[in-house]
Amino acid sequence: MRKVIIAGNWKMYKTRAEALEMLQKFLDQLDEIPEDREIVICAPFTALETLSKALHGTRVRLGAQNVHWEAEGAYTGEISGPMLAELNVRYVVIGHSERRQYFGETDATVNLRLKAAQKHGLIPILCVGESKQQRDTGETETVITDQLTEDLVGVDQHNLVIAYEPIWAIGTGETCDATEANRIIGLIRSQLKNPDVPILYGGSVKPGGIPYRRKT
């Protein structure tokens, strides 16, 4: 059975104090979320230890926003799988469009990070999606298929989450409607060997757009 996951990426927001304040408000509303939903907060590295302690005994799982492919080494500014595992991090976002766009992430490095995450007991959330230019030129299907083909080499699909993030719909005011989102999610699923991989949608999600995505 496919696990239904609701994950929030906090990006580069919130100090430790702000994270705790936000968490308390969030926990107060958890009763409204069905028990069969896996709730994940992907926080900045500086807040992980604080949140790990605060989340102990709750139903919320902790996620990080990146992981290096080596367990240790001279990689200034990076963080390793063992470092995250020590903080009881369960999930890690890999290949986010902002990492690809601003920090030179490639499908080759995404693949290395995915395998490293799994090696150290983390569940990777692989992000795939197309830019506005790629969509406008009819390349959406090719871009996403190519990303999946290269990213998933040697990756265990029984320990994996995929997030479809149409880059053109993130913070732009444009919206990916339900029919199109589910069409692309169907394309992603057709490329997978494991039919039970959870597939999330990550294009500036708003409350009104969530219900139809529960089927994925």
Buried (B, 14 or more C-beta within 10 A) or exposed (E): EEEBBBBBBBEEEBEBEEBBEBBEEBBEEEEEEEEEBBBBBBBBBEBBBBBBEBBEEEEBBBBBBBBBBEEEEEEEEBBBBEBBBEBBBBBBBBBBBBBBEEEEBEBEBBBBBBBBBBEBEBBBBBBBBBBEEBBEEEBBEEBBBEBBEEBBEEBEEEBBBBBBBBBBBBEEEEBBEEEBBBEBBEBBBEBBEEEEBBBBBBBBBEEEBEEBBEEB
